[in-house]
Amino acid sequence: MACFRCPGCGYTYDESQGDAHEGYPPGTPFEDLPEDFVCPDCAVREKGDFERARE
């Protein structure tokens, strides 16, 4: 599983953890997040802006 980081604020989406608050259960791949996904912390960066942090 990989992690993806918002370059604006540092929010990290960890595929193994998901984001229960946003409605993404553990194991949800980043690629399966909606195309209109925006950073839940800063609401500035879009899905395409996120950078792979690690495997």
Short mmCIF file of the C-alpha atoms (twelve columns), coordinates in Angstrom:
data_MODEL
# 
_entry.id   MODEL 
# 
loop_
_atom_site.group_PDB 
_atom_site.id 
_atom_site.type_symbol 
_atom_site.label_atom_id 
_atom_site.label_alt_id 
_atom_site.label_comp_id 
_atom_site.label_asym_id 
_atom_site.label_seq_id 
_atom_site.Cartn_x 
_atom_site.Cartn_y 
_atom_site.Cartn_z 
_atom_site.pdbx_PDB_model_num 
ATOM 1  C CA . MET A 1  0.000   0.000  0.000  1 
ATOM 2  C CA . ALA A 2  1.177   3.511  -0.777 1 
ATOM 3  C CA . CYS A 3  0.905   6.946  0.802  1 
ATOM 4  C CA . PHE A 4  0.168   10.171 -1.056 1 
ATOM 5  C CA . ARG A 5  0.991   13.620 0.330  1 
ATOM 6  C CA . CYS A 6  -0.549  17.014 -0.351 1 
ATOM 7  C CA . PRO A 7  2.312   19.330 -1.363 1 
ATOM 8  C CA . GLY A 8  0.453   22.331 0.042  1 
ATOM 9  C CA . CYS A 9  -0.209  21.328 3.635  1 
ATOM 10 C CA . GLY A 10 1.367   17.908 4.136  1 
ATOM 11 C CA . TYR A 11 -1.861  15.921 4.620  1 
ATOM 12 C CA . THR A 12 -1.062  12.283 3.897  1 
ATOM 13 C CA . TYR A 13 -3.515  9.758  2.535  1 
ATOM 14 C CA . ASP A 14 -2.348  6.281  3.562  1 
ATOM 15 C CA . GLU A 15 -4.084  3.596  1.507  1 
ATOM 16 C CA . SER A 16 -3.728  1.060  4.320  1 
ATOM 17 C CA . GLN A 17 -5.476  3.427  6.773  1 
ATOM 18 C CA . GLY A 18 -7.981  5.085  4.446  1 
ATOM 19 C CA . ASP A 19 -9.718  8.135  5.886  1 
ATOM 20 C CA . ALA A 20 -12.813 7.199  7.871  1 
ATOM 21 C CA . HIS A 21 -13.728 10.836 8.452  1 
ATOM 22 C CA . GLU A 22 -13.923 11.355 4.675  1 
ATOM 23 C CA . GLY A 23 -15.697 8.029  4.087  1 
ATOM 24 C CA . TYR A 24 -12.782 5.994  2.676  1 
ATOM 25 C CA . PRO A 25 -12.318 2.662  4.492  1 
ATOM 26 C CA . PRO A 26 -8.886  1.130  5.087  1 
ATOM 27 C CA . GLY A 27 -7.491  -0.463 1.940  1 
ATOM 28 C CA . THR A 28 -9.049  2.078  -0.457 1 
ATOM 29 C CA . PRO A 29 -6.482  2.737  -3.206 1 
ATOM 30 C CA . PHE A 30 -5.729  6.379  -3.944 1 
ATOM 31 C CA . GLU A 31 -6.627  5.770  -7.596 1 
ATOM 32 C CA . ASP A 32 -10.146 4.779  -6.486 1 
ATOM 33 C CA . LEU A 33 -10.785 8.144  -4.813 1 
ATOM 34 C CA . PRO A 34 -13.158 10.335 -6.862 1 
ATOM 35 C CA . GLU A 35 -11.615 12.469 -9.605 1 
ATOM 36 C CA . ASP A 36 -12.979 15.577 -7.861 1 
ATOM 37 C CA . PHE A 37 -11.176 14.660 -4.600 1 
ATOM 38 C CA . VAL A 38 -9.577  17.671 -2.911 1 
ATOM 39 C CA . CYS A 39 -7.319  17.712 0.124  1 
ATOM 40 C CA . PRO A 40 -9.566  17.409 3.189  1 
ATOM 41 C CA . ASP A 41 -7.200  19.555 5.277  1 
ATOM 42 C CA . CYS A 42 -6.458  22.566 3.059  1 
ATOM 43 C CA . ALA A 43 -9.132  22.154 0.329  1 
ATOM 44 C CA . VAL A 44 -6.701  23.773 -2.118 1 
ATOM 45 C CA . ARG A 45 -4.941  20.844 -3.776 1 
ATOM 46 C CA . GLU A 46 -6.714  18.418 -6.091 1 
ATOM 47 C CA . LYS A 47 -6.104  14.695 -6.521 1 
ATOM 48 C CA . GLY A 48 -3.663  15.253 -9.399 1 
ATOM 49 C CA . ASP A 49 -1.475  17.478 -7.208 1 
ATOM 50 C CA . PHE A 50 -0.764  14.768 -4.628 1 
ATOM 51 C CA . GLU A 51 2.678   13.195 -4.630 1 
ATOM 52 C CA . ARG A 52 3.455   9.555  -3.880 1 
ATOM 53 C CA . ALA A 53 5.192   9.547  -0.491 1 
ATOM 54 C CA . ARG A 54 6.157   5.841  -0.112 1 
ATOM 55 C CA . GLU A 55 5.121   2.279  -0.899 1 
# 
